[in-house]
Amino acid sequence: MQEVLQYLKKHGQCLDSEIAAGMGIPLKQVRRNISALAALGEISTCSVTRFNGNDRYEGTQCRPASFIPPKSPGRKPGAPVKAVA
């Protein structure tokens, strides 16, 4: 269960099928882990329907709850420029 949470923290918002493929575990096991993590309040989930031509896919999209990734290094847009004396 914690492996799925760590995967989401590393990769961000993902579909359940993407997690299963990325971790190499069965989709049924991923869905059980997602349900348990959602019940604990560790992740946020929503159901998603996607279409690829005539193929319909229904899955669960999830992301870590209250997780804010660290700021990236370097200058930020709109930051004041320091004057060089």
Gaussian input, Z-matrix of N, CA and C with variables (Angstrom, degrees):
# hf/3-21g

backbone

0 1
 N
 C     1     B1
 C     2     B2     1     A1
 N     3     B3     2     A2     1     D1
 C     4     B4     3     A3     2     D2
 C     5     B5     4     A4     3     D3
 N     6     B6     5     A5     4     D4
 C     7     B7     6     A6     5     D5
 C     8     B8     7     A7     6     D6
 N     9     B9     8     A8     7     D7
 C    10    B10     9     A9     8     D8
 C    11    B11    10    A10     9     D9
 N    12    B12    11    A11    10    D10
 C    13    B13    12    A12    11    D11
 C    14    B14    13    A13    12    D12
 N    15    B15    14    A14    13    D13
 C    16    B16    15    A15    14    D14
 C    17    B17    16    A16    15    D15
 N    18    B18    17    A17    16    D16
 C    19    B19    18    A18    17    D17
 C    20    B20    19    A19    18    D18
 N    21    B21    20    A20    19    D19
 C    22    B22    21    A21    20    D20
 C    23    B23    22    A22    21    D21
 N    24    B24    23    A23    22    D22
 C    25    B25    24    A24    23    D23
 C    26    B26    25    A25    24    D24
 N    27    B27    26    A26    25    D25
 C    28    B28    27    A27    26    D26
 C    29    B29    28    A28    27    D27
 N    30    B30    29    A29    28    D28
 C    31    B31    30    A30    29    D29
 C    32    B32    31    A31    30    D30
 N    33    B33    32    A32    31    D31
 C    34    B34    33    A33    32    D32
 C    35    B35    34    A34    33    D33
 N    36    B36    35    A35    34    D34
 C    37    B37    36    A36    35    D35
 C    38    B38    37    A37    36    D36
 N    39    B39    38    A38    37    D37
 C    40    B40    39    A39    38    D38
 C    41    B41    40    A40    39    D39
 N    42    B42    41    A41    40    D40
 C    43    B43    42    A42    41    D41
 C    44    B44    43    A43    42    D42
 N    45    B45    44    A44    43    D43
 C    46    B46    45    A45    44    D44
 C    47    B47    46    A46    45    D45
 N    48    B48    47    A47    46    D46
 C    49    B49    48    A48    47    D47
 C    50    B50    49    A49    48    D48
 N    51    B51    50    A50    49    D49
 C    52    B52    51    A51    50    D50
 C    53    B53    52    A52    51    D51
 N    54    B54    53    A53    52    D52
 C    55    B55    54    A54    53    D53
 C    56    B56    55    A55    54    D54
 N    57    B57    56    A56    55    D55
 C    58    B58    57    A57    56    D56
 C    59    B59    58    A58    57    D57
 N    60    B60    59    A59    58    D58
 C    61    B61    60    A60    59    D59
 C    62    B62    61    A61    60    D60
 N    63    B63    62    A62    61    D61
 C    64    B64    63    A63    62    D62
 C    65    B65    64    A64    63    D63
 N    66    B66    65    A65    64    D64
 C    67    B67    66    A66    65    D65
 C    68    B68    67    A67    66    D66
 N    69    B69    68    A68    67    D67
 C    70    B70    69    A69    68    D68
 C    71    B71    70    A70    69    D69
 N    72    B72    71    A71    70    D70
 C    73    B73    72    A72    71    D71
 C    74    B74    73    A73    72    D72
 N    75    B75    74    A74    73    D73
 C    76    B76    75    A75    74    D74
 C    77    B77    76    A76    75    D75
 N    78    B78    77    A77    76    D76
 C    79    B79    78    A78    77    D77
 C    80    B80    79    A79    78    D78
 N    81    B81    80    A80    79    D79
 C    82    B82    81    A81    80    D80
 C    83    B83    82    A82    81    D81
 N    84    B84    83    A83    82    D82
 C    85    B85    84    A84    83    D83
 C    86    B86    85    A85    84    D84
 N    87    B87    86    A86    85    D85
 C    88    B88    87    A87    86    D86
 C    89    B89    88    A88    87    D87
 N    90    B90    89    A89    88    D88
 C    91    B91    90    A90    89    D89
 C    92    B92    91    A91    90    D90
 N    93    B93    92    A92    91    D91
 C    94    B94    93    A93    92    D92
 C    95    B95    94    A94    93    D93
 N    96    B96    95    A95    94    D94
 C    97    B97    96    A96    95    D95
 C    98    B98    97    A97    96    D96
 N    99    B99    98    A98    97    D97
 C   100   B100    99    A99    98    D98
 C   101   B101   100   A100    99    D99
 N   102   B102   101   A101   100   D100
 C   103   B103   102   A102   101   D101
 C   104   B104   103   A103   102   D102
 N   105   B105   104   A104   103   D103
 C   106   B106   105   A105   104   D104
 C   107   B107   106   A106   105   D105
 N   108   B108   107   A107   106   D106
 C   109   B109   108   A108   107   D107
 C   110   B110   109   A109   108   D108
 N   111   B111   110   A110   109   D109
 C   112   B112   111   A111   110   D110
 C   113   B113   112   A112   111   D111
 N   114   B114   113   A113   112   D112
 C   115   B115   114   A114   113   D113
 C   116   B116   115   A115   114   D114
 N   117   B117   116   A116   115   D115
 C   118   B118   117   A117   116   D116
 C   119   B119   118   A118   117   D117
 N   120   B120   119   A119   118   D118
 C   121   B121   120   A120   119   D119
 C   122   B122   121   A121   120   D120
 N   123   B123   122   A122   121   D121
 C   124   B124   123   A123   122   D122
 C   125   B125   124   A124   123   D123
 N   126   B126   125   A125   124   D124
 C   127   B127   126   A126   125   D125
 C   128   B128   127   A127   126   D126
 N   129   B129   128   A128   127   D127
 C   130   B130   129   A129   128   D128
 C   131   B131   130   A130   129   D129
 N   132   B132   131   A131   130   D130
 C   133   B133   132   A132   131   D131
 C   134   B134   133   A133   132   D132
 N   135   B135   134   A134   133   D133
 C   136   B136   135   A135   134   D134
 C   137   B137   136   A136   135   D135
 N   138   B138   137   A137   136   D136
 C   139   B139   138   A138   137   D137
 C   140   B140   139   A139   138   D138
 N   141   B141   140   A140   139   D139
 C   142   B142   141   A141   140   D140
 C   143   B143   142   A142   141   D141
 N   144   B144   143   A143   142   D142
 C   145   B145   144   A144   143   D143
 C   146   B146   145   A145   144   D144
 N   147   B147   146   A146   145   D145
 C   148   B148   147   A147   146   D146
 C   149   B149   148   A148   147   D147
 N   150   B150   149   A149   148   D148
 C   151   B151   150   A150   149   D149
 C   152   B152   151   A151   150   D150
 N   153   B153   152   A152   151   D151
 C   154   B154   153   A153   152   D152
 C   155   B155   154   A154   153   D153
 N   156   B156   155   A155   154   D154
 C   157   B157   156   A156   155   D155
 C   158   B158   157   A157   156   D156
 N   159   B159   158   A158   157   D157
 C   160   B160   159   A159   158   D158
 C   161   B161   160   A160   159   D159
 N   162   B162   161   A161   160   D160
 C   163   B163   162   A162   161   D161
 C   164   B164   163   A163   162   D162
 N   165   B165   164   A164   163   D163
 C   166   B166   165   A165   164   D164
 C   167   B167   166   A166   165   D165
 N   168   B168   167   A167   166   D166
 C   169   B169   168   A168   167   D167
 C   170   B170   169   A169   168   D168
 N   171   B171   170   A170   169   D169
 C   172   B172   171   A171   170   D170
 C   173   B173   172   A172   171   D171
 N   174   B174   173   A173   172   D172
 C   175   B175   174   A174   173   D173
 C   176   B176   175   A175   174   D174
 N   177   B177   176   A176   175   D175
 C   178   B178   177   A177   176   D176
 C   179   B179   178   A178   177   D177
 N   180   B180   179   A179   178   D178
 C   181   B181   180   A180   179   D179
 C   182   B182   181   A181   180   D180
 N   183   B183   182   A182   181   D181
 C   184   B184   183   A183   182   D182
 C   185   B185   184   A184   183   D183
 N   186   B186   185   A185   184   D184
 C   187   B187   186   A186   185   D185
 C   188   B188   187   A187   186   D186
 N   189   B189   188   A188   187   D187
 C   190   B190   189   A189   188   D188
 C   191   B191   190   A190   189   D189
 N   192   B192   191   A191   190   D190
 C   193   B193   192   A192   191   D191
 C   194   B194   193   A193   192   D192
 N   195   B195   194   A194   193   D193
 C   196   B196   195   A195   194   D194
 C   197   B197   196   A196   195   D195
 N   198   B198   197   A197   196   D196
 C   199   B199   198   A198   197   D197
 C   200   B200   199   A199   198   D198
 N   201   B201   200   A200   199   D199
 C   202   B202   201   A201   200   D200
 C   203   B203   202   A202   201   D201
 N   204   B204   203   A203   202   D202
 C   205   B205   204   A204   203   D203
 C   206   B206   205   A205   204   D204
 N   207   B207   206   A206   205   D205
 C   208   B208   207   A207   206   D206
 C   209   B209   208   A208   207   D207
 N   210   B210   209   A209   208   D208
 C   211   B211   210   A210   209   D209
 C   212   B212   211   A211   210   D210
 N   213   B213   212   A212   211   D211
 C   214   B214   213   A213   212   D212
 C   215   B215   214   A214   213   D213
 N   216   B216   215   A215   214   D214
 C   217   B217   216   A216   215   D215
 C   218   B218   217   A217   216   D216
 N   219   B219   218   A218   217   D217
 C   220   B220   219   A219   218   D218
 C   221   B221   220   A220   219   D219
 N   222   B222   221   A221   220   D220
 C   223   B223   222   A222   221   D221
 C   224   B224   223   A223   222   D222
 N   225   B225   224   A224   223   D223
 C   226   B226   225   A225   224   D224
 C   227   B227   226   A226   225   D225
 N   228   B228   227   A227   226   D226
 C   229   B229   228   A228   227   D227
 C   230   B230   229   A229   228   D228
 N   231   B231   230   A230   229   D229
 C   232   B232   231   A231   230   D230
 C   233   B233   232   A232   231   D231
 N   234   B234   233   A233   232   D232
 C   235   B235   234   A234   233   D233
 C   236   B236   235   A235   234   D234
 N   237   B237   236   A236   235   D235
 C   238   B238   237   A237   236   D236
 C   239   B239   238   A238   237   D237
 N   240   B240   239   A239   238   D238
 C   241   B241   240   A240   239   D239
 C   242   B242   241   A241   240   D240
 N   243   B243   242   A242   241   D241
 C   244   B244   243   A243   242   D242
 C   245   B245   244   A244   243   D243
 N   246   B246   245   A245   244   D244
 C   247   B247   246   A246   245   D245
 C   248   B248   247   A247   246   D246
 N   249   B249   248   A248   247   D247
 C   250   B250   249   A249   248   D248
 C   251   B251   250   A250   249   D249
 N   252   B252   251   A251   250   D250
 C   253   B253   252   A252   251   D251
 C   254   B254   253   A253   252   D252

   B1=1.4509
   B2=1.5295
   B3=1.3226
   B4=1.4642
   B5=1.5314
   B6=1.3412
   B7=1.4633
   B8=1.5237
   B9=1.3400
   B10=1.4679
   B11=1.5246
   B12=1.3135
   B13=1.4617
   B14=1.5282
   B15=1.3213
   B16=1.4627
   B17=1.5302
   B18=1.3354
   B19=1.4641
   B20=1.5312
   B21=1.3294
   B22=1.4660
   B23=1.5266
   B24=1.3219
   B25=1.4604
   B26=1.5212
   B27=1.3205
   B28=1.4675
   B29=1.5304
   B30=1.3352
   B31=1.4713
   B32=1.5215
   B33=1.3219
   B34=1.4584
   B35=1.5168
   B36=1.3089
   B37=1.4664
   B38=1.5203
   B39=1.3322
   B40=1.4653
   B41=1.5222
   B42=1.3168
   B43=1.4620
   B44=1.5200
   B45=1.3188
   B46=1.4557
   B47=1.5277
   B48=1.3201
   B49=1.4659
   B50=1.5237
   B51=1.3275
   B52=1.4674
   B53=1.5301
   B54=1.3240
   B55=1.4659
   B56=1.5221
   B57=1.3356
   B58=1.4645
   B59=1.5248
   B60=1.3314
   B61=1.4523
   B62=1.5265
   B63=1.3176
   B64=1.4566
   B65=1.5157
   B66=1.3297
   B67=1.4587
   B68=1.5282
   B69=1.3243
   B70=1.4597
   B71=1.5183
   B72=1.3403
   B73=1.4625
   B74=1.5264
   B75=1.3323
   B76=1.4715
   B77=1.5319
   B78=1.3218
   B79=1.4594
   B80=1.5274
   B81=1.3198
   B82=1.4615
   B83=1.5289
   B84=1.3221
   B85=1.4636
   B86=1.5267
   B87=1.3347
   B88=1.4641
   B89=1.5230
   B90=1.3158
   B91=1.4707
   B92=1.5243
   B93=1.3429
   B94=1.4607
   B95=1.5239
   B96=1.3313
   B97=1.4616
   B98=1.5245
   B99=1.3235
   B100=1.4662
   B101=1.5239
   B102=1.3285
   B103=1.4738
   B104=1.5208
   B105=1.3186
   B106=1.4658
   B107=1.5258
   B108=1.3255
   B109=1.4638
   B110=1.5246
   B111=1.3275
   B112=1.4635
   B113=1.5264
   B114=1.3307
   B115=1.4570
   B116=1.5319
   B117=1.3300
   B118=1.4672
   B119=1.5286
   B120=1.3354
   B121=1.4577
   B122=1.5164
   B123=1.3310
   B124=1.4582
   B125=1.5277
   B126=1.3464
   B127=1.4590
   B128=1.5259
   B129=1.3274
   B130=1.4669
   B131=1.5181
   B132=1.3300
   B133=1.4602
   B134=1.5210
   B135=1.3156
   B136=1.4599
   B137=1.5185
   B138=1.3151
   B139=1.4630
   B140=1.5248
   B141=1.3198
   B142=1.4610
   B143=1.5232
   B144=1.3226
   B145=1.4576
   B146=1.5158
   B147=1.3130
   B148=1.4704
   B149=1.5219
   B150=1.3242
   B151=1.4521
   B152=1.5222
   B153=1.3318
   B154=1.4497
   B155=1.5230
   B156=1.3236
   B157=1.4563
   B158=1.5123
   B159=1.3250
   B160=1.4612
   B161=1.5260
   B162=1.3189
   B163=1.4609
   B164=1.5203
   B165=1.3322
   B166=1.4612
   B167=1.5204
   B168=1.3245
   B169=1.4544
   B170=1.5165
   B171=1.3100
   B172=1.4555
   B173=1.5180
   B174=1.3191
   B175=1.4529
   B176=1.5115
   B177=1.3123
   B178=1.4546
   B179=1.5154
   B180=1.3083
   B181=1.4608
   B182=1.5266
   B183=1.3184
   B184=1.4541
   B185=1.5274
   B186=1.3249
   B187=1.4623
   B188=1.5194
   B189=1.3199
   B190=1.4665
   B191=1.5261
   B192=1.3189
   B193=1.4604
   B194=1.5250
   B195=1.3083
   B196=1.4628
   B197=1.5108
   B198=1.3113
   B199=1.4606
   B200=1.5124
   B201=1.3205
   B202=1.4583
   B203=1.5181
   B204=1.3394
   B205=1.4618
   B206=1.5265
   B207=1.3297
   B208=1.4635
   B209=1.5231
   B210=1.3430
   B211=1.4563
   B212=1.5177
   B213=1.3114
   B214=1.4538
   B215=1.5249
   B216=1.3296
   B217=1.4606
   B218=1.5293
   B219=1.3019
   B220=1.4641
   B221=1.5125
   B222=1.3148
   B223=1.4616
   B224=1.5120
   B225=1.3037
   B226=1.4610
   B227=1.5259
   B228=1.3240
   B229=1.4585
   B230=1.5203
   B231=1.3061
   B232=1.4483
   B233=1.5181
   B234=1.3185
   B235=1.4624
   B236=1.5291
   B237=1.3140
   B238=1.4601
   B239=1.5348
   B240=1.3173
   B241=1.4581
   B242=1.5201
   B243=1.3311
   B244=1.4543
   B245=1.5200
   B246=1.3394
   B247=1.4632
   B248=1.5214
   B249=1.3277
   B250=1.4607
   B251=1.5242
   B252=1.3381
   B253=1.4582
   B254=1.4905
   A1=110.29
   A2=117.39
   A3=120.58
   A4=111.35
   A5=117.23
   A6=119.93
   A7=110.97
   A8=115.91
   A9=120.09
   A10=109.86
   A11=117.42
   A12=121.18
   A13=110.88
   A14=117.46
   A15=120.57
   A16=111.19
   A17=116.71
   A18=121.18
   A19=110.19
   A20=116.56
   A21=120.40
   A22=111.49
   A23=117.62
   A24=120.18
   A25=111.00
   A26=116.48
   A27=120.29
   A28=111.95
   A29=116.45
   A30=120.62
   A31=114.16
   A32=118.92
   A33=121.50
   A34=111.87
   A35=116.17
   A36=122.63
   A37=110.79
   A38=117.38
   A39=122.57
   A40=110.73
   A41=114.79
   A42=121.30
   A43=108.97
   A44=116.32
   A45=120.12
   A46=111.96
   A47=117.36
   A48=120.51
   A49=111.57
   A50=117.87
   A51=121.27
   A52=110.73
   A53=116.41
   A54=120.63
   A55=110.11
   A56=116.39
   A57=120.75
   A58=111.09
   A59=117.13
   A60=120.40
   A61=111.29
   A62=117.22
   A63=121.22
   A64=113.73
   A65=116.50
   A66=120.55
   A67=112.45
   A68=116.96
   A69=120.68
   A70=113.61
   A71=116.71
   A72=120.54
   A73=108.81
   A74=118.10
   A75=120.67
   A76=112.17
   A77=115.07
   A78=121.87
   A79=111.48
   A80=117.60
   A81=121.90
   A82=110.75
   A83=116.88
   A84=121.27
   A85=111.21
   A86=116.79
   A87=120.82
   A88=109.85
   A89=117.53
   A90=121.13
   A91=111.69
   A92=117.88
   A93=120.51
   A94=110.73
   A95=116.19
   A96=120.36
   A97=111.59
   A98=117.10
   A99=121.49
   A100=110.24
   A101=116.80
   A102=120.42
   A103=111.17
   A104=116.65
   A105=120.43
   A106=111.09
   A107=117.75
   A108=121.15
   A109=111.38
   A110=117.46
   A111=120.97
   A112=110.44
   A113=117.54
   A114=120.96
   A115=111.19
   A116=116.68
   A117=121.48
   A118=112.30
   A119=117.45
   A120=121.60
   A121=113.07
   A122=117.30
   A123=121.58
   A124=112.57
   A125=117.06
   A126=121.29
   A127=109.80
   A128=115.20
   A129=122.50
   A130=107.47
   A131=116.78
   A132=120.81
   A133=111.08
   A134=115.26
   A135=121.92
   A136=108.09
   A137=116.68
   A138=120.35
   A139=108.93
   A140=115.75
   A141=122.62
   A142=108.74
   A143=116.40
   A144=122.18
   A145=108.09
   A146=116.31
   A147=121.38
   A148=109.06
   A149=114.59
   A150=120.95
   A151=109.27
   A152=115.32
   A153=122.47
   A154=105.98
   A155=115.59
   A156=119.66
   A157=108.88
   A158=116.88
   A159=120.93
   A160=112.23
   A161=116.95
   A162=120.75
   A163=110.06
   A164=115.14
   A165=121.66
   A166=108.61
   A167=117.22
   A168=121.94
   A169=109.03
   A170=116.57
   A171=121.89
   A172=107.69
   A173=116.41
   A174=120.67
   A175=111.04
   A176=114.85
   A177=121.68
   A178=108.56
   A179=115.16
   A180=120.46
   A181=106.81
   A182=116.87
   A183=118.81
   A184=110.92
   A185=113.42
   A186=121.30
   A187=108.17
   A188=117.00
   A189=118.77
   A190=110.60
   A191=117.29
   A192=122.03
   A193=109.42
   A194=116.47
   A195=122.96
   A196=113.09
   A197=117.56
   A198=120.74
   A199=108.50
   A200=116.03
   A201=121.51
   A202=106.82
   A203=117.53
   A204=119.13
   A205=110.84
   A206=117.52
   A207=120.13
   A208=111.18
   A209=115.85
   A210=120.14
   A211=110.05
   A212=115.18
   A213=119.55
   A214=109.25
   A215=116.77
   A216=119.62
   A217=111.36
   A218=115.71
   A219=120.35
   A220=112.46
   A221=114.97
   A222=121.12
   A223=110.40
   A224=115.65
   A225=122.10
   A226=109.18
   A227=118.16
   A228=120.25
   A229=110.80
   A230=116.50
   A231=121.76
   A232=113.86
   A233=116.75
   A234=119.33
   A235=109.21
   A236=116.71
   A237=118.36
   A238=111.07
   A239=114.58
   A240=120.81
   A241=108.25
   A242=116.25
   A243=120.45
   A244=109.23
   A245=114.85
   A246=120.29
   A247=109.22
   A248=114.90
   A249=120.57
   A250=107.83
   A251=117.08
   A252=120.75
   A253=112.48
   D1=-44.80
   D2=-179.53
   D3=-67.87
   D4=-25.52
   D5=177.72
   D6=-65.30
   D7=-38.04
   D8=177.81
   D9=-65.72
   D10=-41.73
   D11=178.36
   D12=-63.07
   D13=-43.11
   D14=178.15
   D15=-64.31
   D16=-37.55
   D17=177.46
   D18=-61.68
   D19=-43.73
   D20=179.56
   D21=-66.35
   D22=-38.24
   D23=178.69
   D24=-65.93
   D25=-33.32
   D26=-179.77
   D27=-78.36
   D28=-41.85
   D29=-172.64
   D30=-102.93
   D31=-9.06
   D32=-179.82
   D33=80.25
   D34=-158.33
   D35=-176.27
   D36=-61.99
   D37=129.44
   D38=-178.09
   D39=-143.45
   D40=158.90
   D41=170.71
   D42=-82.97
   D43=157.49
   D44=179.27
   D45=-60.50
   D46=-36.47
   D47=178.74
   D48=-68.55
   D49=-33.89
   D50=177.15
   D51=-67.49
   D52=-38.30
   D53=177.68
   D54=-64.97
   D55=-45.37
   D56=-179.99
   D57=-60.98
   D58=-43.84
   D59=179.83
   D60=-68.24
   D61=-40.68
   D62=-178.61
   D63=-69.08
   D64=-33.87
   D65=-178.58
   D66=-94.83
   D67=-15.38
   D68=179.64
   D69=72.86
   D70=33.74
   D71=177.43
   D72=-121.96
   D73=159.94
   D74=-177.07
   D75=-63.63
   D76=146.57
   D77=-179.37
   D78=-60.49
   D79=-36.88
   D80=179.90
   D81=-61.60
   D82=-40.35
   D83=178.45
   D84=-68.22
   D85=-39.33
   D86=177.58
   D87=-62.08
   D88=-43.23
   D89=-179.24
   D90=-64.98
   D91=-36.28
   D92=175.24
   D93=-64.77
   D94=-43.96
   D95=179.11
   D96=-64.62
   D97=-39.78
   D98=178.57
   D99=-63.19
   D100=-42.75
   D101=178.85
   D102=-61.97
   D103=-42.77
   D104=179.81
   D105=-66.44
   D106=-42.88
   D107=179.43
   D108=-66.10
   D109=-37.33
   D110=178.24
   D111=-67.05
   D112=-37.59
   D113=178.49
   D114=-65.65
   D115=-32.53
   D116=177.96
   D117=-80.46
   D118=-12.37
   D119=-179.35
   D120=83.69
   D121=15.30
   D122=-179.39
   D123=-79.36
   D124=-28.24
   D125=-179.68
   D126=-133.81
   D127=160.25
   D128=173.13
   D129=-109.28
   D130=138.62
   D131=-178.47
   D132=-130.15
   D133=157.73
   D134=170.62
   D135=-152.00
   D136=150.05
   D137=179.27
   D138=-84.82
   D139=142.45
   D140=-174.40
   D141=-132.12
   D142=139.15
   D143=172.24
   D144=-118.61
   D145=123.11
   D146=178.82
   D147=-121.42
   D148=150.01
   D149=179.25
   D150=-121.33
   D151=135.63
   D152=174.19
   D153=-125.91
   D154=92.24
   D155=-172.52
   D156=69.80
   D157=-120.78
   D158=177.43
   D159=-95.48
   D160=-3.92
   D161=179.99
   D162=-82.86
   D163=133.74
   D164=-179.68
   D165=-112.04
   D166=131.81
   D167=178.26
   D168=-124.86
   D169=125.92
   D170=175.48
   D171=-112.16
   D172=126.83
   D173=-178.92
   D174=-146.63
   D175=-171.51
   D176=179.70
   D177=-120.51
   D178=127.62
   D179=176.90
   D180=-100.96
   D181=135.61
   D182=-177.71
   D183=-141.21
   D184=158.42
   D185=178.24
   D186=-150.07
   D187=156.15
   D188=178.38
   D189=-63.98
   D190=138.63
   D191=178.53
   D192=-79.83
   D193=136.12
   D194=176.24
   D195=55.03
   D196=33.12
   D197=178.84
   D198=-105.27
   D199=122.44
   D200=177.59
   D201=-115.46
   D202=116.20
   D203=-178.76
   D204=-66.06
   D205=154.23
   D206=179.89
   D207=-65.85
   D208=153.17
   D209=178.76
   D210=-66.63
   D211=145.38
   D212=177.64
   D213=-77.85
   D214=150.02
   D215=-179.17
   D216=-72.14
   D217=160.60
   D218=176.04
   D219=105.73
   D220=178.69
   D221=-179.04
   D222=-69.48
   D223=148.00
   D224=178.79
   D225=-107.50
   D226=144.89
   D227=178.03
   D228=-63.25
   D229=137.11
   D230=178.02
   D231=83.72
   D232=2.49
   D233=178.49
   D234=-75.54
   D235=140.81
   D236=-179.91
   D237=-64.51
   D238=142.28
   D239=179.85
   D240=-91.16
   D241=129.60
   D242=179.73
   D243=-76.97
   D244=135.51
   D245=179.41
   D246=-77.26
   D247=137.81
   D248=178.28
   D249=-95.97
   D250=124.45
   D251=-177.51
   D252=-95.12

